[in-house]
Amino acid sequence: MEDQINKVNRRKFLKTAGVATAGTLLINPLSSLKAGSKKKRLAMVGTGVRGISMWGKHVIKDYNDKVEFVGLCDINPGRVETGKKYMGVNCPTFTNFEEMVEKTKPDTIIVTTVDSTHDEFIVKGMEVGCDIITEKPLTTDEVKCQNILDTERKTGKNVIVTFNYRYSPHRAKIKELLMQERIGRVTSVDFHWYLDIYHGAAYFRRWHRLRSKGGTLLVHKSTHHFDLLNWWLDSEPAEVFAFGDLEFYGKNHEFRHTHCRPCPHKEKCQFFWDITKNEHYMKLYVANEKYDGYLRDGCVWKEDIDIYDKMAATIKYANNVQISYSLTTYSPYEGYRIAFNGDKGRLEAWIHERQPWKMENYDEIRVTDNFGDTDLIQIPHGGGGHGGGDTRLKDKIFKDPNMEDPLRQAAGTRDGAFSILIGVAARKSIDTGKPVKIASLTDLKPQAIRPK
Ligand SMILES: NC(=O)c1ccc[n+]([C@@H]2O[C@H](COP(=O)([O-])OP(=O)(O)OC[C@H]3O[C@@H](n4cnc5c(N)ncnc54)[C@H](O)[C@@H]3O)[C@@H](O)[C@H]2O)c1
């Protein structure tokens, strides 16, 4: 019997994923970035590694005929100059956001600062008539979130939240299979994400380690995962109950120092990270420490770390789907397991993003029918960041904002809000020991089916 259930009856190797599903209504929060002859005037605030590469150098390289940078801003005067050089632009630089906006009159502002400051630039930008492209998370708490929602309604400007995870080929394939009701009606989901001892540790080295800056990893990191759930399920979260604790990093260690370079324990510390081997980081961060004291190679054992390193949450959706979610931050390998349980079968995947052993060049989704067989669907890895997802996301924003969006991958403030509100609710639940209703956080009312 077991053999029969596990029997693999056919293998599919898809050349492309995210195949268009006809007839889906488009929601297009990008509509104000219309493809036109005039170049869009872009200004960026936050010239760290994310801003100047994904939203800087790469945008100039690939969309030079569509956009131009008119200003760059960062509180660190050295980093904004280094960023400008790296991007190869000759626009003016600023350390004051208002001055940049006043002098350069951008159409669109790209927000790539520390998470807890996103709201300030999103709100101020819209108030002076700009559209916004913001990195995730939209913001870090419910008050800031409400302020963003109110300002968007008041000004009628557009906010794009760049959820690049939605665009990777295997995730788009999962979305397509769920839209086709391949396993019937989904009733519950098991979703477990593992950050490894390199990537996971990186969050404990710098500002992400502080709740006041990144809102804990339940917001900073899990916003990606919660957004995927909201998008895959096409529903909005209603209630959250969570546990979380800090048991590995931070105070849980016998020795520590300020940062790795001068550390007297470097010989014996398995988490020693030698930033001097990374020329780009040396120029962007280390050379500019003198301005703000930002240590990119901070100690993962610092006692001021106040975020959780293990988290578990139960989420109930407005359509009654239940989620069992967890995030681990010191795993030997990186990736996630997901399983959607439906009334006709089960769809599951065990995705390895990094592992010590040889990686396959495809991701595999397993679909098993109740009383039936198993299909293994293999999706080749796309080239480029996040399996080619980063390029697809940017094409939609800069090349053709009116591009069809059958899987509804484009995201605006409502998506940005619901993804962070799960994390905010989880945080509150951990603090109080009680379940938290999402509707109690802002004026957004979770809908069983995501509004178009
Ligand atoms: N979507 C993704 O996969 C992804 C990946 C990495 C980072 N990110 C997001 O991108 C953003 C930037 O991340 P990063 O790794 O480049 O961080 P970073 O710390 O390297 O860069 C942030 C920059 O913002 C500047 N800054 C901070 N406060 C500011 C303020 N008030 N005014 C002006 N500048 C200010 C800092 O000086 C720094 O240069 C974060 O919001 C992060 O969550 C998203």
Ligand as a Chemical Component Dictionary entry (heavy atoms), coordinates in Angstrom:
data_LIG
# 
_chem_comp.id                   LIG 
_chem_comp.type                 NON-POLYMER 
_chem_comp.pdbx_formal_charge   0 
_chem_comp.three_letter_code    LIG 
# 
loop_
_chem_comp_atom.comp_id 
_chem_comp_atom.atom_id 
_chem_comp_atom.alt_atom_id 
_chem_comp_atom.type_symbol 
_chem_comp_atom.charge 
_chem_comp_atom.model_Cartn_x 
_chem_comp_atom.model_Cartn_y 
_chem_comp_atom.model_Cartn_z 
_chem_comp_atom.pdbx_ordinal 
LIG N1  N1  N 0  14.249 41.630 -0.514 1  
LIG C1  C1  C 0  15.377 41.120 -0.083 2  
LIG O1  O1  O 0  15.653 39.956 -0.326 3  
LIG C2  C2  C 0  16.324 41.984 0.730  4  
LIG C3  C3  C 0  17.667 41.595 0.896  5  
LIG C4  C4  C 0  18.512 42.419 1.641  6  
LIG C5  C5  C 0  18.033 43.584 2.215  7  
LIG N2  N2  N 1  16.736 43.932 2.047  8  
LIG C6  C6  C 0  16.213 45.179 2.662  9  
LIG O2  O2  O 0  16.942 46.284 2.120  10 
LIG C7  C7  C 0  17.124 47.291 3.108  11 
LIG C8  C8  C 0  18.614 47.647 3.219  12 
LIG O3  O3  O 0  19.333 46.506 3.617  13 
LIG P1  P1  P 0  20.938 46.489 3.587  14 
LIG O4  O4  O 0  21.362 45.094 3.830  15 
LIG O5  O5  O -1 21.454 47.209 2.417  16 
LIG O6  O6  O 0  21.247 47.336 4.908  17 
LIG P2  P2  P 0  22.491 48.310 5.180  18 
LIG O7  O7  O 0  22.552 48.525 6.639  19 
LIG O8  O8  O 0  23.683 47.785 4.507  20 
LIG O9  O9  O 0  22.069 49.658 4.432  21 
LIG C9  C9  C 0  21.117 50.534 4.960  22 
LIG C10 C10 C 0  21.597 51.940 4.685  23 
LIG O10 O10 O 0  20.615 52.863 5.170  24 
LIG C11 C11 C 0  21.321 53.951 5.776  25 
LIG N3  N3  N 0  20.383 54.601 6.700  26 
LIG C12 C12 C 0  19.960 54.154 7.900  27 
LIG N4  N4  N 0  19.104 55.040 8.443  28 
LIG C13 C13 C 0  18.987 56.060 7.568  29 
LIG C14 C14 C 0  18.275 57.287 7.584  30 
LIG N5  N5  N 0  17.495 57.629 8.610  31 
LIG N6  N6  N 0  18.398 58.117 6.517  32 
LIG C15 C15 C 0  19.199 57.785 5.462  33 
LIG N7  N7  N 0  19.914 56.632 5.408  34 
LIG C16 C16 C 0  19.815 55.783 6.446  35 
LIG C17 C17 C 0  22.536 53.319 6.424  36 
LIG O11 O11 O 0  23.545 54.244 6.662  37 
LIG C18 C18 C 0  22.910 52.278 5.387  38 
LIG O12 O12 O 0  23.828 52.779 4.441  39 
LIG C19 C19 C 0  16.515 46.755 4.391  40 
LIG O13 O13 O 0  15.210 47.278 4.541  41 
LIG C20 C20 C 0  16.422 45.263 4.158  42 
LIG O14 O14 O 0  15.346 44.677 4.854  43 
LIG C21 C21 C 0  15.883 43.170 1.308  44 
# 
loop_
_chem_comp_bond.comp_id 
_chem_comp_bond.atom_id_1 
_chem_comp_bond.atom_id_2 
_chem_comp_bond.value_order 
_chem_comp_bond.pdbx_ordinal 
LIG N1  C1  SING 1  
LIG C1  O1  DOUB 2  
LIG C1  C2  SING 3  
LIG C2  C3  SING 4  
LIG C2  C21 DOUB 5  
LIG C3  C4  DOUB 6  
LIG C4  C5  SING 7  
LIG C5  N2  DOUB 8  
LIG N2  C6  SING 9  
LIG N2  C21 SING 10 
LIG C6  O2  SING 11 
LIG C6  C20 SING 12 
LIG O2  C7  SING 13 
LIG C7  C8  SING 14 
LIG C7  C19 SING 15 
LIG C8  O3  SING 16 
LIG O3  P1  SING 17 
LIG P1  O4  DOUB 18 
LIG P1  O5  SING 19 
LIG P1  O6  SING 20 
LIG O6  P2  SING 21 
LIG P2  O7  DOUB 22 
LIG P2  O8  SING 23 
LIG P2  O9  SING 24 
LIG O9  C9  SING 25 
LIG C9  C10 SING 26 
LIG C10 O10 SING 27 
LIG C10 C18 SING 28 
LIG O10 C11 SING 29 
LIG C11 N3  SING 30 
LIG C11 C17 SING 31 
LIG N3  C12 SING 32 
LIG N3  C16 SING 33 
LIG C12 N4  DOUB 34 
LIG N4  C13 SING 35 
LIG C13 C14 SING 36 
LIG C13 C16 DOUB 37 
LIG C14 N5  SING 38 
LIG C14 N6  DOUB 39 
LIG N6  C15 SING 40 
LIG C15 N7  DOUB 41 
LIG N7  C16 SING 42 
LIG C17 O11 SING 43 
LIG C17 C18 SING 44 
LIG C18 O12 SING 45 
LIG C19 O13 SING 46 
LIG C19 C20 SING 47 
LIG C20 O14 SING 48 
# 
